Amino acid sequence: MKLTMVGTGYVGLVTGVCFANTGNDVVCLDVVQDKVDQINRGECPIYEPGLTDLMKRNLKAGRLVATLDKDLAYEDAEMIFICVGTPSGADGKADLKYVMQAADDIAAVIKRLGSGQTPKTVVVKSTVPVGTTLAVRDRIRQTVGDLPFTVGDNPEFLKEGDAIIDFNKPDRVVCGVEHPDDPNDLTAKRFQEVYEPFTRNGHPIFIMDIPSAEMVKYASNNFLATKISFINEMAMLCEQFGANINRVREGMCSDSRIGHKFLYPGLGYGGSCFPKDTLAVIGMGDQAGFDTQLSQAVHDVNQRQRKLFFDKILAHYSGSLAGKTLAFWGIAFKPNTDDVREAPALTLMQLAHEHGANIRAYDSVADKTGKQSLDEMGVPAEIVSDMYDCLEGCDGVVISTDWDEFKAPDFTRMGQRLVERTVFDGRNLYKRDQMAELGFSHHSVGRPSVTQAGEPQRA
Ligand SMILES: NC(=O)c1ccc[n+]([C@@H]2O[C@H](COP(=O)([O-])OP(=O)(O)OC[C@H]3O[C@@H](n4cnc5c(N)ncnc54)[C@H](O)[C@@H]3O)[C@@H](O)[C@H]2O)c1
């Protein structure tokens, strides 16, 4: 099929490459010249394991091209997947301006092509509040009058860092169409055709009404965010009462009704999805005059989590970071991505800077994106290209992302480089006993701190 991806970010590029890889002709449209040029040169504008090779292979086969040219992108396309960003607006609600801009661009091309054209299917793949896809339909309809086209919603569930695997072997594919009960619905047929290679091994494809499809995405992300805030709240209580969240996890998660997944205490969720999707659900509640109390609490607990961890850092230095230098291991919001949107590391660095600390940071993948965000935030930080060099002259290290390389470091080298052997383990990577034996002060999440002589004892 002839497909167009609108937006070549984490979702648009991965989707485009994976669809090209199953034999479709894919055009990837973006508004950023640099991204388009990079893709056409075979360079990946984002870090995503496995993406560059797959992209190169499909560029070479002539099934994939990137462009800034809307006419080229839209004229021949049978299905157009809108994969642009839907960030939180100033009021917390999803900002749909990029989605609506794409709708207007598509409408202009449908209008120009006139009668006799094969109907295009405009798919909203971005995460959008319920009602958006039908609003897109109405907006296009206003411009094109009776000319044929259809719309659908197809939320994406890939995870950055595992995006290719997730897309190729989805737990499920969700497709919203206008007439889910009509066996001849053109949108449903096209969805089934384009996703057939990805669902033939038993991965289910659910064809449903559009509002339900839109809601599946928010319900899924909000549920996962709820699990994270839940375990963080339990971790906070563990600290207050001298329990150890790791033991609590073992005891609790071996209940088969609960399970172990997504119940790791830490610095709270970040990234481009959970924070904004939780806020978007709160915004949908406001719009409906309904108080989404649970989502609000999930959001509040998540914000508090970073603050509580920073309070531990501050308390360790008796309330002042003036003249201290802190090292941060990890800037990305999670491992295996260069995405730093809403990353807890950035919040902690900002707070540390506001309290007078000097910042050094290491992230082998998110160094450039991290530096750019820190510059935009006005937080001076020295980005260091070696994880041990990063510790040189520092009064402590904050483990802010659980990259594999931080899981079993050379503690002797760490101790030699740090001025003071102090680790703020925001990801609970290290064993308390081992840290005590090696003479480190160690503060983690939901576990009693390890303190060395002279340091005030705290939970
Ligand atoms: N990142 C994820 O892990 C993930 C997972 C599932 C769903 N989503 C959702 O998918 C959507 C996209 O997320 P993302 O992370 O890929 O965003 P992104 O910011 O990485 O990419 C968006 C791209 O769209 C481009 N763009 C903006 N307006 C355009 C226009 N009019 N025409 C063409 N291109 C345009 C931008 O230049 C950018 O390259 C969001 O709604 C997000 O919530 C993201």
The ligand as a Gaussian input file, in Angstrom:
#p B3LYP/6-31G(d) Opt

LIG

0 1
 N        7.394000       8.620000      21.943000
 C        6.700000       7.567000      22.317000
 O        7.230000       6.654000      22.952000
 C        5.244000       7.435000      21.971000
 C        4.622000       6.190000      22.110000
 C        3.274000       6.068000      21.794000
 C        2.572000       7.192000      21.362000
 N        3.194000       8.391000      21.253000
 C        2.420000       9.537000      20.776000
 O        2.728000       9.722000      19.398000
 C        2.747000      11.127000      19.084000
 C        4.103000      11.497000      18.513000
 O        5.074000      11.306000      19.508000
 P        6.628000      11.327000      19.169000
 O        7.341000      11.019000      20.421000
 O        6.905000      10.511000      17.947000
 O        6.808000      12.903000      18.791000
 P        8.101000      13.636000      18.271000
 O        8.062000      14.984000      18.867000
 O        9.301000      12.778000      18.453000
 O        7.861000      13.766000      16.691000
 C        6.887000      14.574000      16.100000
 C        7.391000      14.975000      14.713000
 O        6.322000      15.621000      14.000000
 C        6.885000      16.658000      13.209000
 N        5.796000      17.557000      12.779000
 C        5.131000      18.483000      13.505000
 N        4.177000      19.072000      12.750000
 C        4.227000      18.507000      11.522000
 C        3.497000      18.682000      10.316000
 N        2.477000      19.558000      10.203000
 N        3.818000      17.933000       9.236000
 C        4.833000      17.035000       9.321000
 N        5.549000      16.818000      10.442000
 C        5.263000      17.542000      11.525000
 C        7.942000      17.242000      14.124000
 O        8.903000      18.000000      13.409000
 C        8.538000      15.980000      14.739000
 O        9.620000      15.478000      13.967000
 C        2.379000      11.854000      20.378000
 O        1.000000      12.069000      20.404000
 C        2.766000      10.845000      21.445000
 O        2.015000      10.995000      22.629000
 C        4.523000       8.539000      21.534000

